Amino acid sequence: MAHAHFRHRHCRRVAAALTAAAALLAGCAQTPPPGATSAARSVGKAEVVPGVEVLLADSLHLVRDKRVGLITNHSGTDRRGSSTIDLLQRAPGVRLTALFAPEHGIRGTEQREIESTVDEKTGVPIHSLYGATRRPTLETLRDVDVLVFDIQDIGVRQYTYESTVALGMQAAAEKGIPIVVLDRPNPITGTIVEGNILEAPYQSFIGIYPVASRHGMTIGELARMYNDQQKIGAKLTVVPVRGWRRSMWWDQYDLPWVNPSPNIRSFEAEIHYPGTVFFETVNVAEGRGTDRPFEQVGAPWLKNQEVVAQMNAMRLPGVRFEALDIKVEPGGRKYPGETLKGIRFIATDRESYRPIRTSLIMIDLIRRLHPAEFQWREPNTREPGMLTIERHGGTAKLKPAMEEGRLSQLLAEWDADADRFRGIRAPYLIYE
C-alpha cells in the first residue's frame, strides 16, 4: 500500500509522513503498557490487567496511609510476575503490617496444615489461615486498618480459596474495617455453569455457601454475592480486572501461568478439576502423586480398558479417554509407590465438555464394574466429612442416586439447579 503512494506527484511529502508514522508505530511496538508481557503482544492474546495493577494505577486511595493486612499467596502477582506483597510494600503511603496465608501456604507449596511465621524478605508476620484457625482473628488484625485479598481462584466450589475470602470478610466485618478484593479472571470462563447448589447442612471449608459447583464467577463477584446474600455486612470493595470478558478461557489472555495449588499444574488440569475432584471421595486415585494430577485417575484393580471402551462409546460431548499405566510417587495420597491401571481424560471441545457430569458417570460405571473393590471414602479424623461424597457434592442425594440407578435423574435435577443459579448470581456479576 505504501509503495503505491510513492507514485504520487507529492511523493516527498507523503514519504515524510509515512516515515513519521512508521516511527510512531515502532515506538508503540517497543513500549508496551506497564506490566505487559510478550504474551500480551502475541497474536490472539487479549490484554487482561489484574486487580492489583488497577489498584496501583487508579485506586491506591483504598490503602494509602493505612496499615494493610494482605491475604495472598504465590498466585498474587502482576503481569510481570512481581508479587502483590512486594508491590504493596513499595507503594507510596502503604504500610504492610500483616500477611495471611491460605491453604498451601504463602508460596503455594504446602500439602498439610501450615504454621504462622515471618516473611524473610519483608519481615512482616505471616498468619496461617490453614491451621489452628481458618479466619483472621481480632488479635492478628490488631495492627490492620484495611484487609486486602489477592489470590487466583479456579472457578470451582470445591476449592478452599473461596471459603478463605468469605472468612476474611467475616473477620473484617467483625473488626469494623474495610476489605478490598483484588479481582482476577475465572480461568475456565464465566459463562459455563454446572452442578448443583450446595445444601446448607453440607457447608464446609470446601463449600462454605450455597453456590453451584462450577459457578462461572470471579472471586470478586463471589465476594459481592456472599456479602449480600449471607448478610456478612463487610465494607467490601472489589477492584475489577480490566480487559476480561466472561467467554474467555485462561489461554486466551496474557496473564502468566502460576500453579494455583501444588496439584493444579496445568490449564488442562483446571478444565478437568470440576469433575475429577470427585474422585477424592472414592478409592480411585485422582492423580495426586503422578505427573498429571486431576487429568488422570486409576487404581491397581481398575479394569481401565473396559471403562475406557464404555466411556468412549457413550460419546459424551467434548471429551475422550485413554487407558494407560500410571506410576504414583512414594508420597502419593492413594496407592503410594504403586503402578495403577489408569485412565486419562482428554478435552476435545471445552465449550461443550461438562466435567462434573462426565466424572460422576465414570465413578458410577467403575462402581458397577467393581462391586468387590470399589469403596466410598470415609471421613478422616482430622476434619470429619472433609473427603466424603456428601461434602464434595454438597448433598446427601448423590450416593443413593448412584446405588439406586437414578444418577441420570439426579443430573437432570442438577442441570435445573445450574439454570436457577444463573438467575441467583446475575445481580452480582461485574463483567460482560
N, C-alpha and C positions, 0 to 999 in steps of 0.2 A: 504494500500500500504506500509506504514512504517513497519508494522509487518512482512511482507514478507522479508524485508531486514534484520531483526534481525536473520534470519536463516543462513545468510551468515557467512562464517568462520571468516570474519574480522568484526564481529558484533560490537566490541567495537569502532573501528574507525568510522563505519557507524553511530552508535548511537550518538557518539560525534558530528558528522557532522549534524545529524538531530536535536540534541538539540540546536546547534548554529543557525540553520536555523529557528527553531521554535521561538527562542528568537528574531531573526531579524524580523520575521513576526509579532510577538506580539508587538514589538516596533513600527512597521509601523501602526498597528491597533490602538495603543494607542496615536499616534501622527499624527492627520490629518493635511492636508495642512492648512496654516494660514487662519483663517476665515471660515473654513469648519463647517457646522452644522451636527447634527446627521442625517438629511435627506440625506446629501451628501453621507453617508456611507450605506444607506439603499439600498436593492436590487432594481434594476430597475431605480434608480435615477441617472441622469448624473450630473457630477460636472460642474457647469457653474459659471464663475468668472465675475462679473460685471465690467464695465469700470472703476469705481472709484478704485477698488483694483488693476487693471492693471496699472492705473496712478501711484499709490503709490509704486508699485513694480518696474516698469522699465521706467516710463515716467515722473517722477517728475520734470525733467528739463523744462517741459512745463509751470510750475507755480512757480518754485523755484526762490527766490529773486525778486518776483513780488507782486504787490498789486492785490489781486484777488477779483473779483465780482462773486458771485455764484447765479445762477438761480436754485432753488431747492424747494423741499417740503419734507414731511414726507416719501415719497417713495424713496428718495435718501439715500440709506444705503448700507453697505457692507453685506456679508453673515451672520455676527454675529448680524446684526441689528444696528450697530453703524452708526450714521448719517454722511453724507458727510460733513455737517457743522463742526462737531467735528473732523472728520478725517483730514480735511484741516487745521483747526485751530491748530492741534497738529503737522502737517507735518513740518519737518525742512526747514527753509528758506522761508516758505509761510506766507504771511500776508493777512488775510481775512479782507477786508475793507468794503464790501457791500454785502447784501443779497437781492435777488429779489424773490417775492412771486407770483406764478401764481394764476389762479382761484382756489378757495377753500382754499387759504392761505398757509402759510409755514407749517402748521400742517395738512392740508387737511380736515378741519372740517367745513369751512365756506360755506354757501349756497347763499351768496349775495356778493355785491362788498366789497372789503376789503380796509382798511386804512393802510398807512405806519406807521411803529412803530419801536421798537428796540428789538432785541433778548435779552431776560432776561439773558440767560446763558453766552453769549459771549460779550454782549454789542455792537454788530455790528448792524448798522441800517438796517431795512428791508424795502425795497421799493416795494410798491404794483404794480403789473402788471395786476391788475383786478379792476381798479377804474377809476380815472381821466385819466390815461394813461395806455396803454397796451404794451408799449415797454420801455426799459430803455432810459432815456433822457441823454443828454450830461451832465447835472448837476449831475444826480445820478451816472454817470460814471466818475466824475471828479477825484476821487482818485482810479481809477481802471486801471491796466496795462493789464490785461487779463480777459476775461469773460469766466466762466465755466458753463455748463448746465448739470444737472443731475436730471432727472425726469423719472419715469416709465410711458411709454405710453401704450395704449391698442390696437393699430393697426387699428384704425378707423378714417376716415377723420373728422367725426362729434365729435371732441374731442379737446378742446382748447389748450392742451399742444403742439400740433403740430404747431399751429399758434404762440405760445409763443417762440418756438425755432427759427422760421423764423424771428419774430420781433427782437429777440435778435441778430441774425446775421446781420440784417439791422443796428441796433444800433452800433454794434461793427465795422461794415464796415464804418459807418459814422464817428466814432471817430478815426478809423485807428488802432484799437487794435485787437489782435487775439481773436478767440473764440474757446474753446475746448469743444466738446460734449462727455460726458462720456456715452458710449452706454449701452443699456440694451436690452434684448431679446424682440421680439414681442410675447406676451403670447398666441396668437391664431394662431401661425405659420407664417412662411414666405413663404409658398407655395400656400396658397389659396388666390386668388384674386377674388373679386366680386363687382359688381355695376358699375355705370357709372363714367366717368371722369368729374369732376366739370367744368362747363362752366364759362368763365371769368365774365359775368355780375352778377353772383351769388356768387362771392367771399365774404367771411365774416370771422368773428372770429371763426366760426365753419366750415371753409373750405376756407383756405387762398389762396391755389394754386391748379392748375388742376391735381389732383391725383384721382385714383379710390377710391370709398367709403371704401371698405376693401382692403387695398393696399398690405398687406403682406410684409411690410418693417419695419426695426427698426428705431428708431428716428434718429440714426446716418446716416443711409442710406438716409432717407428723407432729412436730412440736406445737404448731398452731392448733392442730386438732386436739391433741392431748390437753393442752391448756384450757381450751374452751369446753370440750365435752366432759372432761374429768373434773372440771371446776378447780384446777390447781391454783389459779389466782396468781401466777407468776407475772412479773413485769417483763414480758418477753419481747425481744426484738429479733427478727430474722433478717440477717444481711444476705440478700439473694445472690445467686450465681448470675453472671451475665453471659448471654450467648447460647444457653442451653434450651433446647426445645424438648417437649415430652416424648417425641418419637425417637429421640437419639439413643443409640447404644454407645457404650464406652469407646469402642474403637472408631467412632465417627467424629470424635473431637480430640483436642490436642493435650489433654492433661496426662502427665506421665503416669505409667502404671506403678502402683505400690501394692504389694500383697496386703489386703486389709487385715488379715489374720494369718497365723502360720500355715493353715491348711487350705487357704484360698490362694493358690499360687498362679492362677491364670484367669484370664477373662472367660475361657471355656468353662472353668470350674464354677464361676459365678452364674453362668447360664444354667447349669445343671443343678446347682445347690438347692434351689427352692424345693426340688423333688428328692434328690439323693440324700438330703439331710434326714429324711425319714428312716433311712437305713441305720441311723444311730440307735433306733429303738428296737432292733431285732438282732439276731446273732449272725447276720451277714455284714461283713466289714464294709464300711463306706469309703474305703480307700486311704484312710489315715495310715501313715507308716509306709505308703507306697509313693511312687513318683507322680501319681495323679490323684490326689485326694478329691473325692466328690465327683470325679469323672469316671470312676470305675468302682465296682463292688465285687465281693467274692467271699467264698468260704471253702474249706477243704472238701466238704461233702457236696458242693453245689453241682448239679447237672447243667453246667453252663451252656454246653452245646444245645441241649434241648430247650433251655429257657430262651436262648438267643433265637433259635428257629421259630419258636412260638410267638415271641415278641415281634420279630420282623414280619411274620405272617399277618399280624394284626394291622400292619400298615398305619401305625399311629402317626399323626402329622408331625413333620419336621424333625424326625429322629430315626436313627438306626442303631444297631447293636452289633458288637463283635465279641466273640469268645476268645479268651487268652489266659495264660497263666500269669499271675502277678505275685511278686515277692514282697512280703511285709518285713520291714526292718525289725531288729530285735526289740526296739522300744515301742512298737506299734500298739495301739489300744486293744485291738482284737487280733487273735492268732499271731502274736509276735514271733518273728523269725520263720514263719511258715510260708510255703508256696501255696497259693489259693487258686482254685478254679474261678476265673474271673469273667466279668462282663464289662465292656467299655461302652459308655454312652457317647454317641456322636451326633451333634446337632447338624441337621442338613438344611433346615429353614427355621431360624429362630423366631420369626414372626408368628408362625403357626404352631410351633412346638409348645406344649404345655407340660412342663417338667413335673408338676405335682401329680397330675392325673397319671402320667407315664410311670413314675416311680411307684405309686400305690398299686397300679395294675401289676407291675412286676413283683412287688412284695407279695401280693395275693397269689400270683402264679407260683412263686417259689414256695410259699406256704402249702399250696395244694400238691405240688410235686414232691415235697419232702416232709410228709407228716411226722416222721420219727425224729428228724433232725432240727426242723425249724422251731425257734423259740422267740417269744416276745421278751424283750429285755425288762428285767426287774428294776425297781428304783434302787439307786445307790444310797449308802448310809450317810454320806456327807451332805447330800442335798436330796431329800426324798422327792421322788417324782420327776427329777431333772431329765431323765432319759427315757421316760415311758412314752408310749404311743399317745396316751391321753394328753400329756403335757405338750408334746410336739404338735399333735393335731388340734389342741385347744378344745377337745370334746371327748366324751366317752363313747361316741357313736361309731368310731372308725373300726375298732377291733371287732365288735359284734357284727357290723355290716359285712366284713370280710368272712367271718366264720359262719355266717348265716346265708352267704351267697347274695348279699344285697349291695355290693360295692357300687355297681353301676347306678343304682337308685340314689345312693348317698352322694356320688359325684355329681349327679344332676342337681341335687339339693345344693351342693357347694357352688355350682355354676350360678344358681339363683342368688346365693349369698354374695358372690362376686359382683353380680349386677347391682344388688342392693347397696353394696359398699361403694360403688362408683357414685351413687347419689349422696351417700353419707359424707364422702370425702370432698365433694365438689366445692363447698364454701371455703375450704382451706387451701385450695390449690393456688400456686403463685405463677406458674409458667404456662405458656400457651402450648 
